Amino acid sequence: MLLITSVGVFNTLLASVHARRWDFGILRSVGYTRSLLVRLVVAEGVLIGVVAGGLSLVFGTLSGWCGAGMSRYISFFGGMNTDLVVPWPEVLSSLAAVLLLSSLAALWPAISIGRTKPLHLLQQGRGGF
């Protein structure tokens, strides 16, 4: 599931970079270096991963808490007091995997925008999509 989601992050970043080519050309013409543009795009990918990981952690914990509460009254476990147990090592390792995959998905769009010459970026104009 993480690989499929990383393809979605990749497509999002690729479309975002392609739509902002003129803006990146302006940044390059006023003195931004190639490595700085690459770091900006990779940071955008990492931020997407942080937000996705944080939201999934909150919603996963909330649904686990609701499931543990409902199991007191419904089904086979009726009347049993079940505790919510969060497996933190697995959760933290999966959050690290999300951050790694989102930064890897951002590498190709970042490197492609870093290799493009500023004049070529500016010639595409504002409506280059």
C-alpha positions in Angstrom: 0.0 0.0 0.0 2.9 2.3 0.7 4.3 1.8 -2.8 1.0 2.7 -4.4 0.7 5.8 -2.2 4.3 6.8 -3.1 3.3 6.6 -6.8 0.5 9.1 -5.9 3.0 11.4 -4.1 5.3 11.1 -7.1 2.5 12.1 -9.6 1.5 15.0 -7.3 5.0 16.3 -7.1 5.6 15.9 -10.8 2.5 17.9 -11.6 3.4 20.5 -9.0 6.9 20.9 -10.4 5.7 21.0 -14.0 3.1 23.7 -13.2 5.6 25.8 -11.4 8.4 25.7 -14.0 8.2 29.4 -14.7 8.4 30.2 -11.0 11.5 28.0 -10.7 13.0 29.8 -13.7 12.5 33.1 -11.9 14.1 31.7 -8.7 17.1 30.4 -10.7 17.4 33.8 -12.5 17.6 35.7 -9.2 20.3 33.5 -7.8 18.9 30.3 -6.4 21.3 27.4 -7.0 20.3 24.1 -8.5 20.9 22.3 -5.2 18.6 24.8 -3.4 15.7 24.1 -5.8 16.3 20.3 -5.4 16.2 20.7 -1.6 12.9 22.8 -1.9 11.2 20.1 -3.9 12.4 17.3 -1.7 11.3 19.2 1.4 7.9 19.5 -0.2 7.8 15.7 -0.6 8.9 15.2 3.0 6.2 17.6 4.2 3.6 15.7 2.3 4.9 12.5 4.0 4.8 14.2 7.5 1.2 15.3 7.0 0.1 12.0 5.6 1.9 10.1 8.4 0.5 12.4 11.1 -3.1 12.2 9.9 -2.9 8.4 9.5 -1.5 8.1 13.0 -4.3 10.2 14.5 -7.1 8.5 12.5 -5.6 5.0 13.2 -5.4 5.6 16.9 -8.9 7.1 17.0 -10.4 4.1 15.1 -8.5 1.7 17.4 -9.8 3.5 20.5 -13.4 3.4 19.1 -13.0 -0.3 18.2 -11.7 -1.1 21.7 -14.7 0.8 23.2 -17.2 -0.9 21.0 -15.9 -4.3 21.8 -17.1 -4.0 25.4 -20.7 -4.1 24.2 -20.8 -5.9 20.9 -19.9 -9.3 19.6 -18.0 -12.1 21.3 -16.1 -9.8 23.6 -19.3 -8.3 25.1 -18.7 -7.3 28.7 -14.9 -7.6 28.6 -12.7 -4.6 29.4 -10.3 -4.3 26.5 -7.4 -1.9 26.6 -6.1 0.1 23.7 -2.5 -1.0 23.0 -0.5 0.9 20.4 2.5 -1.0 19.1 4.9 2.0 19.0 7.9 0.3 17.4 5.9 -0.8 14.4 4.1 2.6 14.2 7.4 4.5 14.3 9.0 2.3 11.8 6.1 2.7 9.4 6.2 6.5 9.8 9.9 6.3 8.9 9.1 4.3 5.9 6.5 6.9 4.8 9.0 9.7 5.2 11.6 7.7 3.2 9.2 6.8 0.4 7.9 10.3 0.1 11.4 11.8 -0.1 12.4 9.1 -2.7 9.3 9.9 -4.7 10.3 13.6 -4.7 13.9 12.9 -6.0 13.1 12.5 -9.7 11.0 15.7 -10.1 13.5 17.6 -7.9 16.5 16.5 -10.0 14.7 17.1 -13.3 13.9 20.7 -12.3 17.5 21.2 -11.0 19.0 20.1 -14.3 16.8 22.3 -16.5 18.3 25.6 -17.5 16.7 28.8 -16.3 16.1 30.2 -19.8 14.3 27.0 -20.8 12.1 27.3 -17.7 11.3 30.9 -18.4 10.5 30.3 -22.1 7.7 27.9 -21.1 5.8 30.9 -19.6 3.2 30.8 -17.0 0.7 28.5 -18.7 3.2 25.7 -19.4 0.9 22.9 -18.4 
